[in-house]
Amino acid sequence: MWDGIIIGGGLAGLLAGIRAAERGKKVLIVSEGVGSLTYSSGVIDLGDAERLMNQKSHPYALLGERVVRSAAEYFQTLFPDYWGNWREPQFVLTPLGSPRKAGLIPRGLNTQALSETHKIILMALEGMKDFFPEVAKSNLLKAYPQAEVVLHPFRVEAFEAWYTLGKPITGMDCGKYWRTASGIETLKGVWKSLDSFEPDKAVVIFPGLTSVFSQPLREVQSNLPFSVIEMTAFPPSDGGYYLYRGLVQKFKALGGELLVGSGVKKVELKGKQCHKIIVNSKGKDSEFSARVFVLATGGIFGGGIEVTLEAAKEMVFGLPPFVPSGWTNSEFLGEQPYARMGVETDNQLRPIDSASKEVLLENVRIIGRMLAHWDPWVERCGGGVSLASGWFAGEQV
Ligand SMILES: Cc1cc2nc3c(=O)[nH]c(=O)nc-3n(C[C@H](O)[C@H](O)[C@H](O)COP(=O)(O)OP(=O)(O)OC[C@H]3O[C@@H](n4cnc5c(N)ncnc54)[C@H](O)[C@@H]3O)c2cc1C
């Protein structure tokens, strides 16, 4: 018998697992896939937390300030590479070179130095996919009008095979290469090539470089006479991938067990308690029992809620999701009501019946994108809700 079984190994499920395992609990995470972190920039968006805490039914309002703050602080204790605080927004650069608000950010993405500099050197690796140097330059000039922006195109021998085949170099290719021993040596040469630009008076922006969780890369950068600022990338993004890897390593180091590629297909309930889940892996069924179950299956995008023209269905426990009236907005980039679809809970994150507010399952907790009444795109709190609810569930296991 496990103390806790977490169904879904994305940001919310992994954080819940880490917190519970750290508290000495025997924890199993069962996950069909790797979650949406590998698509995300690796930045944790917390949104306007103080406003959202006062927004009726929002997960932040259910959980309260202590939980939101503790979860953000806990995450930073786990990963000191992340900078910022839950109350004040930081700014990071989008792949198009515009600053955008964010919550907790890898230190390499910190843009503070850009507001003070009079010279920005924008590194432009030849052949890089989804990076548009002229667009980025123009957006940087708009955002930091006090600075001149100098484009510095360069080519790297290690990518000769890409150039020969006419294959674009992805952000993942770059991120991986700069972390290797030969990538770090090449990087030192790239810094040297900037000597003629008087870089000590400049700030250097380097798309494709991701130093989070890489001690050697951080060391190389800390010895430079100028600041280097990294950029977020279009999905799939190596920043999100490295965060996923970091979370998995922490969870396993604490003794947690992770089964990836295993979907929960059936559950056994007795009254308001779940006793058992049945997991299908490689065509074979296995049963697992626990005291507490945490549902972290990622909502519509993660596969936790299936939507047809007729109905929406929660896929593991068959819980009735909250479905907003009028699912969509014909304005493509407008707020989409279906984003708020999810399972309603009490303030212990136990699923409730929307009408009667009665608790439906006493030993089940709902977290992350499975929760109702929030919208990660409009409220920009995708990572924040996953951290807060994941941390809280980890305390409950
Ligand atoms: C493209 C994209 C970019 C984003 N960018 C950002 C960003 O920059 N900053 C930010 O803060 N947020 C961002 N977000 C939002 C943020 O990533 C999510 O809100 C958050 O990670 C959701 O985490 P989760 O753990 O709830 O769900 P998920 O990450 O979706 O994880 C759910 C997991 O459950 C598994 N699962 C589903 N069904 C089952 C089953 N039956 N049995 C077992 N496992 C199952 C899935 O395979 C998956 O691994 C982005 C999201 C997307 C899609």
The ligand as an ORCA input file, in Angstrom:
! r2SCAN-3c Opt
* xyz 0 1
  C       2.476     24.980    -25.219
  C       2.361     25.372    -23.782
  C       3.200     26.361    -23.278
  C       3.106     26.746    -21.946
  N       3.950     27.705    -21.476
  C       3.911     28.042    -20.173
  C       4.834     28.983    -19.632
  O       5.695     29.515    -20.326
  N       4.724     29.293    -18.311
  C       3.782     28.717    -17.493
  O       3.734     29.030    -16.294
  N       2.912     27.826    -17.982
  C       2.954     27.475    -19.293
  N       2.068     26.559    -19.786
  C       1.038     26.024    -18.895
  C       1.635     25.026    -17.931
  O       2.632     24.263    -18.575
  C       0.541     24.130    -17.443
  O      -0.481     24.892    -16.872
  C       1.030     23.202    -16.367
  O       2.279     22.683    -16.666
  C       0.023     22.092    -16.244
  O       0.594     21.071    -15.495
  P      -0.223     19.785    -15.106
  O       0.724     18.962    -14.324
  O      -1.522     20.161    -14.512
  O      -0.602     19.057    -16.492
  P       0.284     18.397    -17.625
  O       1.618     19.020    -17.706
  O      -0.553     18.387    -18.852
  O       0.492     16.898    -17.129
  C      -0.555     15.960    -17.134
  C       0.035     14.567    -17.154
  O      -0.990     13.606    -16.921
  C      -0.795     12.502    -17.791
  N      -2.072     11.769    -17.931
  C      -3.210     12.158    -18.555
  N      -4.153     11.183    -18.436
  C      -3.586     10.173    -17.721
  C      -4.053      8.901    -17.263
  N      -5.287      8.451    -17.503
  N      -3.198      8.113    -16.553
  C      -1.927      8.527    -16.271
  N      -1.452      9.728    -16.692
  C      -2.260     10.543    -17.396
  C      -0.331     13.154    -19.079
  O       0.291     12.223    -19.928
  C       0.644     14.198    -18.508
  O       1.913     13.637    -18.305
  C       2.143     26.140    -21.100
  C       1.312     25.129    -21.592
  C       1.411     24.741    -22.915
  C       0.493     23.658    -23.411
*
